[in-house]
Amino acid sequence: MEDKYIVSIKGYQSYEEDNENTDVQLTTEADFEKQDGVYFIDYEESEITGLEGTKTSIEIGSNYVSLQRNGSVNTQMLFMKNRKTSSYYNTPYGNMMIGIFTDKLNIDVSDNGGKVNVDYYLDVNNSTRSKNNFEIEIRRPNI
């Protein structure tokens, strides 16, 4: 199974140091496939997300979500409920080590699409920087 699907991603980020929040929303065509019980989403980032020239791959297992970016930004982030993981985040402005603590992970995905919702805290050098959420909705295009 590999087809083009419509993927909508909503991201929210709030920072502890100030009252600024960031909202990002992207709807794009993506490859969606299942291999050995794991779902994969692949798409090209756009100007809207500020990551133009980057390919994003999302792997959705029964109890985890992994996000990998290659291009202008390079990283691999692993989200597992009540677990802290770490990752290198390589950007044109420099490299940093980030920590990811996943607070909530809801996965409801089947061969027809579905939804993923993740709440997590992001830290740099063991200092919490932001509370984050992203929601992914995968659906077949209306033909």
N, CA and C atoms as an extended XYZ file, in Angstrom:
429
Properties=species:S:1:pos:R:3:atomname:S:1:resname:S:1:resid:I:1 pbc="F F F"
N         0.832       -1.174        0.000 N   MET     1
C         0.000        0.000        0.000 CA  MET     1
C         0.881        1.243        0.000 C   MET     1
N         0.865        2.019       -1.052 N   GLU     2
C         1.503        3.335       -1.071 CA  GLU     2
C         0.686        4.208       -1.995 C   GLU     2
N         0.196        5.302       -1.483 N   ASP     3
C        -0.643        6.203       -2.240 CA  ASP     3
C        -0.365        7.623       -1.814 C   ASP     3
N        -0.847        8.550       -2.628 N   LYS     4
C        -0.815        9.956       -2.244 CA  LYS     4
C        -2.020       10.223       -1.356 C   LYS     4
N        -1.778       10.856       -0.241 N   TYR     5
C        -2.813       11.226        0.710 CA  TYR     5
C        -2.684       12.716        0.989 C   TYR     5
N        -3.689       13.276        1.616 N   ILE     6
C        -3.632       14.648        2.092 CA  ILE     6
C        -3.269       14.590        3.573 C   ILE     6
N        -2.212       15.303        3.941 N   VAL     7
C        -1.756       15.333        5.322 CA  VAL     7
C        -1.857       16.771        5.825 C   VAL     7
N        -2.571       16.945        6.927 N   SER     8
C        -2.676       18.252        7.578 CA  SER     8
C        -1.930       18.169        8.901 C   SER     8
N        -1.027       19.112        9.111 N   ILE     9
C        -0.236       19.137       10.332 CA  ILE     9
C        -0.424       20.492       10.992 C   ILE     9
N        -0.822       20.447       12.260 N   LYS    10
C        -0.956       21.670       13.052 CA  LYS    10
C         0.064       21.587       14.169 C   LYS    10
N         0.844       22.630       14.331 N   GLY    11
C         1.836       22.673       15.395 CA  GLY    11
C         1.640       23.896       16.260 C   GLY    11
N         1.871       23.732       17.552 N   TYR    12
C         1.727       24.830       18.507 CA  TYR    12
C         2.917       24.790       19.447 C   TYR    12
N         3.490       25.970       19.720 N   GLN    13
C         4.645       26.053       20.588 CA  GLN    13
C         4.466       27.255       21.508 C   GLN    13
N         4.589       27.048       22.824 N   SER    14
C         4.545       28.160       23.773 CA  SER    14
C         5.842       28.161       24.565 C   SER    14
N         6.371       29.357       24.771 N   TYR    15
C         7.670       29.523       25.424 CA  TYR    15
C         7.491       29.989       26.858 C   TYR    15
N         8.292       29.422       27.749 N   GLU    16
C         8.198       29.779       29.167 CA  GLU    16
C         8.723       31.180       29.452 C   GLU    16
N         9.748       31.632       28.694 N   GLU    17
C        10.385       32.916       28.982 CA  GLU    17
C         9.502       34.110       28.641 C   GLU    17
N         8.622       33.965       27.682 N   ASP    18
C         7.806       35.098       27.256 CA  ASP    18
C         6.406       34.626       26.919 C   ASP    18
N         5.603       35.533       26.515 N   ASN    19
C         4.206       35.211       26.208 CA  ASN    19
C         3.983       34.930       24.728 C   ASN    19
N         5.045       34.774       23.974 N   GLU    20
C         4.887       34.522       22.545 CA  GLU    20
C         4.606       33.045       22.293 C   GLU    20
N         3.656       32.821       21.420 N   ASN    21
C         3.310       31.465       21.000 CA  ASN    21
C         3.466       31.384       19.492 C   ASN    21
N         3.742       30.200       19.003 N   THR    22
C         3.895       29.995       17.572 CA  THR    22
C         2.899       28.938       17.121 C   THR    22
N         2.140       29.265       16.102 N   ASP    23
C         1.220       28.319       15.472 CA  ASP    23
C         1.671       28.103       14.033 C   ASP    23
N         1.716       26.859       13.605 N   VAL    24
C         2.049       26.537       12.221 CA  VAL    24
C         1.029       25.529       11.734 C   VAL    24
N         0.570       25.723       10.512 N   GLN    25
C        -0.360       24.762        9.933 CA  GLN    25
C         0.045       24.516        8.493 C   GLN    25
N         0.092       23.248        8.114 N   LEU    26
C         0.489       22.854        6.769 CA  LEU    26
C        -0.449       21.764        6.284 C   LEU    26
N        -0.947       21.917        5.079 N   THR    27
C        -1.702       20.860        4.419 CA  THR    27
C        -0.991       20.586        3.100 C   THR    27
N        -0.632       19.328        2.882 N   THR    28
C         0.155       18.980        1.709 CA  THR    28
C        -0.179       17.571        1.241 C   THR    28
N         0.224       17.276        0.029 N   GLU    29
C         0.115       15.918       -0.495 CA  GLU    29
C         1.336       15.147       -0.008 C   GLU    29
N         1.130       13.912        0.404 N   ALA    30
C         2.225       13.111        0.953 CA  ALA    30
C         2.069       11.652        0.553 C   ALA    30
N         3.187       10.943        0.561 N   ASP    31
C         3.149        9.490        0.401 CA  ASP    31
C         2.784        8.897        1.753 C   ASP    31
N         1.899        7.909        1.738 N   PHE    32
C         1.465        7.246        2.965 CA  PHE    32
C         1.473        5.757        2.690 C   PHE    32
N         2.246        5.013        3.486 N   GLU    33
C         2.336        3.571        3.263 CA  GLU    33
C         2.506        2.831        4.580 C   GLU    33
N         2.263        1.536        4.516 N   LYS    34
C         2.408        0.661        5.676 CA  LYS    34
C         3.395       -0.433        5.329 C   LYS    34
N         4.353       -0.656        6.246 N   GLN    35
C         5.325       -1.732        6.079 CA  GLN    35
C         5.493       -2.419        7.427 C   GLN    35
N         5.250       -3.711        7.464 N   ASP    36
C         5.432       -4.505        8.688 CA  ASP    36
C         4.719       -3.904        9.894 C   ASP    36
N         3.491       -3.409        9.696 N   GLY    37
C         2.682       -2.892       10.789 CA  GLY    37
C         3.004       -1.466       11.204 C   GLY    37
N         3.937       -0.817       10.497 N   VAL    38
C         4.333        0.557       10.807 CA  VAL    38
C         3.941        1.450        9.630 C   VAL    38
N         3.388        2.627        9.934 N   TYR    39
C         2.980        3.574        8.897 CA  TYR    39
C         4.069        4.613        8.669 C   TYR    39
N         4.197        5.032        7.412 N   PHE    40
C         5.194        6.034        7.021 CA  PHE    40
C         4.527        7.140        6.208 C   PHE    40
N         4.879        8.379        6.535 N   ILE    41
C         4.423        9.557        5.792 CA  ILE    41
C         5.679       10.271        5.308 C   ILE    41
N         5.739       10.605        4.026 N   ASP    42
C         6.870       11.349        3.466 CA  ASP    42
C         6.337       12.540        2.677 C   ASP    42
N         6.925       13.726        2.942 N   TYR    43
C         6.520       14.919        2.206 CA  TYR    43
C         7.646       15.943        2.197 C   TYR    43
N         7.531       16.887        1.282 N   GLU    44
C         8.483       17.985        1.169 CA  GLU    44
C         7.951       19.174        1.954 C   GLU    44
N         8.808       19.780        2.773 N   GLU    45
C         8.433       20.986        3.512 CA  GLU    45
C         8.298       22.148        2.528 C   GLU    45
N         7.668       23.217        2.990 N   SER    46
C         7.457       24.372        2.119 CA  SER    46
C         7.877       25.650        2.813 C   SER    46
N         7.734       26.743        2.108 N   GLU    47
C         8.040       28.062        2.649 CA  GLU    47
C         7.219       28.363        3.898 C   GLU    47
N         5.997       27.836        3.952 N   ILE    48
C         5.077       28.094        5.066 CA  ILE    48
C         5.705       27.678        6.402 C   ILE    48
N         6.390       26.544        6.420 N   THR    49
C         6.976       26.047        7.666 CA  THR    49
C         8.365       26.620        7.928 C   THR    49
N         8.910       27.334        6.952 N   GLY    50
C        10.257       27.869        7.098 CA  GLY    50
C        11.329       26.820        6.873 C   GLY    50
N        10.939       25.661        6.355 N   LEU    51
C        11.883       24.559        6.150 CA  LEU    51
C        11.971       24.149        4.685 C   LEU    51
N        11.778       25.105        3.788 N   GLU    52
C        11.824       24.813        2.365 CA  GLU    52
C        13.146       24.127        2.028 C   GLU    52
N        13.082       23.091        1.178 N   GLY    53
C        14.280       22.334        0.830 CA  GLY    53
C        14.557       21.186        1.778 C   GLY    53
N        13.578       20.857        2.623 N   THR    54
C        13.738       19.775        3.591 CA  THR    54
C        12.689       18.701        3.335 C   THR    54
N        13.105       17.448        3.375 N   LYS    55
C        12.173       16.324        3.266 CA  LYS    55
C        11.898       15.804        4.668 C   LYS    55
N        10.615       15.637        4.996 N   THR    56
C        10.218       15.118        6.300 CA  THR    56
C         9.635       13.727        6.136 C   THR    56
N        10.075       12.819        7.002 N   SER    57
C         9.553       11.456        7.054 CA  SER    57
C         9.058       11.211        8.468 C   SER    57
N         7.825       10.732        8.577 N   ILE    58
C         7.235       10.434        9.877 CA  ILE    58
C         6.929        8.946        9.924 C   ILE    58
N         7.395        8.300       10.975 N   GLU    59
C         7.143        6.877       11.190 CA  GLU    59
C         6.196        6.757       12.380 C   GLU    59
N         5.104        6.012       12.195 N   ILE    60
C         4.084        5.874       13.237 CA  ILE    60
C         3.953        4.408       13.607 C   ILE    60
N         4.405        4.070       14.814 N   GLY    61
C         4.266        2.718       15.328 CA  GLY    61
C         3.092        2.654       16.288 C   GLY    61
N         2.925        1.544       16.962 N   SER    62
C         1.790        1.398       17.881 CA  SER    62
C         1.960        2.238       19.137 C   SER    62
N         3.224        2.530       19.534 N   ASN    63
C         3.449        3.286       20.770 CA  ASN    63
C         4.519        4.372       20.629 C   ASN    63
N         4.796        4.786       19.404 N   TYR    64
C         5.799        5.838       19.189 CA  TYR    64
C         5.546        6.554       17.867 C   TYR    64
N         6.112        7.750       17.774 N   VAL    65
C         6.157        8.500       16.527 CA  VAL    65
C         7.593        8.988       16.373 C   VAL    65
N         8.159        8.804       15.199 N   SER    66
C         9.503        9.278       14.911 CA  SER    66
C         9.422       10.253       13.744 C   SER    66
N        10.077       11.398       13.878 N   LEU    67
C        10.078       12.411       12.833 CA  LEU    67
C        11.523       12.635       12.407 C   LEU    67
N        11.773       12.520       11.116 N   GLN    68
C        13.120       12.711       10.595 CA  GLN    68
C        13.074       13.776        9.508 C   GLN    68
N        14.005       14.745        9.591 N   ARG    69
C        14.096       15.796        8.578 CA  ARG    69
C        15.499       15.776        7.982 C   ARG    69
N        15.548       15.912        6.643 N   ASN    70
C        16.819       15.977        5.928 CA  ASN    70
C        16.745       17.094        4.906 C   ASN    70
N        17.747       17.963        4.924 N   GLY    71
C        17.795       19.082        3.977 CA  GLY    71
C        18.386       20.298        4.648 C   GLY    71
N        17.646       21.424        4.614 N   SER    72
C        18.150       22.649        5.250 CA  SER    72
C        18.234       22.490        6.765 C   SER    72
N        17.441       21.572        7.313 N   VAL    73
C        17.474       21.202        8.728 CA  VAL    73
C        17.586       19.682        8.783 C   VAL    73
N        18.434       19.190        9.681 N   ASN    74
C        18.601       17.749        9.830 CA  ASN    74
C        18.387       17.352       11.284 C   ASN    74
N        17.458       16.430       11.493 N   THR    75
C        17.210       15.945       12.852 CA  THR    75
C        16.417       14.650       12.795 C   THR    75
N        16.429       13.932       13.884 N   GLN    76
C        15.543       12.804       14.074 CA  GLN    76
C        15.018       12.899       15.500 C   GLN    76
N        13.700       13.000       15.640 N   MET    77
C        13.075       13.159       16.950 CA  MET    77
C        12.183       11.947       17.218 C   MET    77
N        12.268       11.408       18.430 N   LEU    78
C        11.483       10.244       18.817 CA  LEU    78
C        10.544       10.639       19.952 C   LEU    78
N         9.251       10.338       19.769 N   PHE    79
C         8.219       10.661       20.745 CA  PHE    79
C         7.636        9.361       21.291 C   PHE    79
N         7.829        9.128       22.600 N   MET    80
C         7.282        7.967       23.292 CA  MET    80
C         6.699        8.471       24.608 C   MET    80
N         5.449        8.106       24.895 N   LYS    81
C         4.756        8.630       26.064 CA  LYS    81
C         5.540        8.383       27.355 C   LYS    81
N         5.633        9.450       28.173 N   ASN    82
C         6.304        9.421       29.469 CA  ASN    82
C         7.780        9.035       29.394 C   ASN    82
N         8.405        9.308       28.253 N   ARG    83
C         9.837        9.041       28.084 CA  ARG    83
C        10.534       10.284       27.590 C   ARG    83
N        11.764       10.460       28.031 N   LYS    84
C        12.587       11.550       27.519 CA  LYS    84
C        13.592       10.967       26.542 C   LYS    84
N        13.663       11.567       25.369 N   THR    85
C        14.637       11.176       24.360 CA  THR    85
C        15.464       12.410       24.012 C   THR    85
N        16.567       12.213       23.343 N   SER    86
C        17.381       13.355       22.939 CA  SER    86
C        17.775       13.214       21.480 C   SER    86
N        18.130       14.362       20.891 N   SER    87
C        18.426       14.390       19.475 CA  SER    87
C        19.332       15.565       19.153 C   SER    87
N        20.154       15.398       18.125 N   TYR    88
C        20.884       16.538       17.581 CA  TYR    88
C        19.963       17.252       16.615 C   TYR    88
N        20.003       18.566       16.643 N   TYR    89
C        19.201       19.381       15.733 CA  TYR    89
C        20.181       20.257       14.977 C   TYR    89
N        20.386       19.950       13.701 N   ASN    90
C        21.350       20.662       12.869 CA  ASN    90
C        20.619       21.649       11.978 C   ASN    90
N        20.945       22.932       12.128 N   THR    91
C        20.307       23.989       11.345 CA  THR    91
C        21.395       24.810       10.652 C   THR    91
N        21.006       25.670        9.699 N   PRO    92
C        21.990       26.556        9.067 CA  PRO    92
C        22.630       27.518       10.078 C   PRO    92
N        21.988       27.708       11.245 N   TYR    93
C        22.487       28.648       12.250 CA  TYR    93
C        23.362       27.978       13.305 C   TYR    93
N        23.468       26.670       13.251 N   GLY    94
C        24.287       25.944       14.215 CA  GLY    94
C        23.633       24.650       14.649 C   GLY    94
N        24.367       23.881       15.447 N   ASN    95
C        23.893       22.581       15.915 CA  ASN    95
C        23.633       22.645       17.416 C   ASN    95
N        22.640       21.886       17.862 N   MET    96
C        22.351       21.833       19.289 CA  MET    96
C        21.801       20.462       19.661 C   MET    96
N        21.953       20.135       20.932 N   MET    97
C        21.380       18.908       21.481 CA  MET    97
C        20.074       19.301       22.153 C   MET    97
N        18.993       18.603       21.781 N   ILE    98
C        17.690       18.902       22.380 CA  ILE    98
C        17.161       17.677       23.104 C   ILE    98
N        16.380       17.923       24.155 N   GLY    99
C        15.699       16.863       24.881 CA  GLY    99
C        14.208       16.969       24.606 C   GLY    99
N        13.556       15.831       24.495 N   ILE   100
C        12.128       15.773       24.186 CA  ILE   100
C        11.458       14.894       25.226 C   ILE   100
N        10.562       15.481       26.025 N   PHE   101
C         9.776       14.685       26.968 CA  PHE   101
C         8.341       14.660       26.469 C   PHE   101
N         7.857       13.480       26.099 N   THR   102
C         6.511       13.329       25.553 CA  THR   102
C         5.523       13.101       26.684 C   THR   102
N         4.596       14.031       26.799 N   ASP   103
C         3.589       14.026       27.858 CA  ASP   103
C         2.334       13.268       27.433 C   ASP   103
N         1.949       13.428       26.177 N   LYS   104
C         0.738       12.785       25.660 CA  LYS   104
C         1.022       12.270       24.258 C   LYS   104
N         0.544       11.063       23.962 N   LEU   105
C         0.721       10.461       22.645 CA  LEU   105
C        -0.530        9.663       22.312 C   LEU   105
N        -1.327       10.180       21.398 N   ASN   106
C        -2.537        9.484       20.945 CA  ASN   106
C        -2.363        9.135       19.474 C   ASN   106
N        -2.470        7.846       19.162 N   ILE   107
C        -2.315        7.357       17.790 CA  ILE   107
C        -3.570        6.598       17.402 C   ILE   107
N        -4.210        7.047       16.333 N   ASP   108
C        -5.399        6.384       15.798 CA  ASP   108
C        -5.271        6.375       14.273 C   ASP   108
N        -4.457        5.442       13.767 N   VAL   109
C        -4.138        5.394       12.341 CA  VAL   109
C        -4.430        3.998       11.803 C   VAL   109
N        -5.023        3.954       10.610 N   SER   110
C        -5.287        2.697        9.918 CA  SER   110
C        -4.865        2.864        8.461 C   SER   110
N        -5.117        1.844        7.650 N   ASP   111
C        -4.769        1.900        6.237 CA  ASP   111
C        -5.504        3.025        5.506 C   ASP   111
N        -6.590        3.517        6.065 N   ASN   112
C        -7.371        4.579        5.432 CA  ASN   112
C        -6.977        5.978        5.884 C   ASN   112
N        -6.027        6.075        6.808 N   GLY   113
C        -5.611        7.384        7.333 CA  GLY   113
C        -5.805        7.417        8.826 C   GLY   113
N        -6.044        8.621        9.364 N   GLY   114
C        -6.275        8.732       10.799 CA  GLY   114
C        -5.663        9.977       11.391 C   GLY   114
N        -5.440        9.919       12.725 N   LYS   115
C        -4.918       11.078       13.446 CA  LYS   115
C        -3.847       10.670       14.445 C   LYS   115
N        -2.935       11.610       14.671 N   VAL   116
C        -1.902       11.478       15.690 CA  VAL   116
C        -1.880       12.802       16.442 C   VAL   116
N        -1.810       12.746       17.770 N   ASN   117
C        -1.736       13.958       18.575 CA  ASN   117
C        -0.636       13.765       19.615 C   ASN   117
N         0.304       14.720       19.684 N   VAL   118
C         1.454       14.606       20.573 CA  VAL   118
C         1.643       15.910       21.347 C   VAL   118
N         1.747       15.831       22.671 N   ASP   119
C         2.151       16.942       23.533 CA  ASP   119
C         3.535       16.611       24.065 C   ASP   119
N         4.441       17.593       23.998 N   TYR   120
C         5.793       17.341       24.489 CA  TYR   120
C         6.463       18.631       24.933 C   TYR   120
N         7.475       18.473       25.789 N   TYR   121
C         8.305       19.575       26.243 CA  TYR   121
C         9.648       19.463       25.542 C   TYR   121
N        10.186       20.603       25.163 N   LEU   122
C        11.464       20.648       24.473 CA  LEU   122
C        12.461       21.403       25.340 C   LEU   122
N        13.646       20.813       25.536 N   ASP   123
C        14.672       21.533       26.285 CA  ASP   123
C        15.969       21.576       25.497 C   ASP   123
N        16.755       22.604       25.794 N   VAL   124
C        18.087       22.770       25.227 CA  VAL   124
C        19.033       22.880       26.412 C   VAL   124
N        20.075       22.060       26.430 N   ASN   125
C        21.022       22.031       27.548 CA  ASN   125
C        20.314       21.805       28.887 C   ASN   125
N        19.344       20.904       28.894 N   ASN   126
C        18.581       20.519       30.088 CA  ASN   126
C        17.763       21.647       30.702 C   ASN   126
N        17.505       22.686       29.953 N   SER   127
C        16.659       23.781       30.416 CA  SER   127
C        15.418       23.830       29.512 C   SER   127
N        14.235       23.658       30.116 N   THR   128
C        13.004       23.624       29.331 CA  THR   128
C        12.811       24.950       28.608 C   THR   128
N        12.552       24.861       27.326 N   ARG   129
C        12.372       26.042       26.496 CA  ARG   129
C        10.926       26.238       26.055 C   ARG   129
N        10.226       25.135       25.788 N   SER   130
C         8.874       25.302       25.263 CA  SER   130
C         8.014       24.074       25.508 C   SER   130
N         6.706       24.320       25.532 N   LYS   131
C         5.699       23.261       25.548 CA  LYS   131
C         5.135       23.228       24.143 C   LYS   131
N         5.010       22.036       23.588 N   ASN   132
C         4.658       21.890       22.182 CA  ASN   132
C         3.546       20.876       21.983 C   ASN   132
N         2.867       21.028       20.873 N   ASN   133
C         1.843       20.074       20.464 CA  ASN   133
C         1.871       20.012       18.950 C   ASN   133
N         1.708       18.815       18.408 N   PHE   134
C         1.410       18.718       16.986 CA  PHE   134
C         0.344       17.664       16.775 C   PHE   134
N        -0.476       17.932       15.776 N   GLU   135
C        -1.545       17.021       15.395 CA  GLU   135
C        -1.418       16.760       13.903 C   GLU   135
N        -1.460       15.495       13.551 N   ILE   136
C        -1.375       15.088       12.152 CA  ILE   136
C        -2.683       14.417       11.784 C   ILE   136
N        -3.266       14.846       10.687 N   GLU   137
C        -4.452       14.180       10.149 CA  GLU   137
C        -4.112       13.692        8.750 C   GLU   137
N        -4.380       12.410        8.498 N   ILE   138
C        -4.067       11.764        7.220 CA  ILE   138
C        -5.392       11.339        6.607 C   ILE   138
N        -5.638       11.753        5.364 N   ARG   139
C        -6.895       11.360        4.716 CA  ARG   139
C        -6.680       11.169        3.219 C   ARG   139
N        -7.539       10.360        2.663 N   ARG   140
C        -7.517       10.167        1.214 CA  ARG   140
C        -8.012       11.442        0.527 C   ARG   140
N        -7.445       11.768       -0.619 N   PRO   141
C        -7.932       12.960       -1.337 CA  PRO   141
C        -9.344       12.701       -1.879 C   PRO   141
N       -10.122       13.765       -1.958 N   ASN   142
C       -11.468       13.657       -2.555 CA  ASN   142
C       -11.312       13.579       -4.061 C   ASN   142
N       -11.694       12.461       -4.602 N   ILE   143
C       -11.550       12.260       -6.062 CA  ILE   143
C       -12.896       12.381       -6.732 C   ILE   143
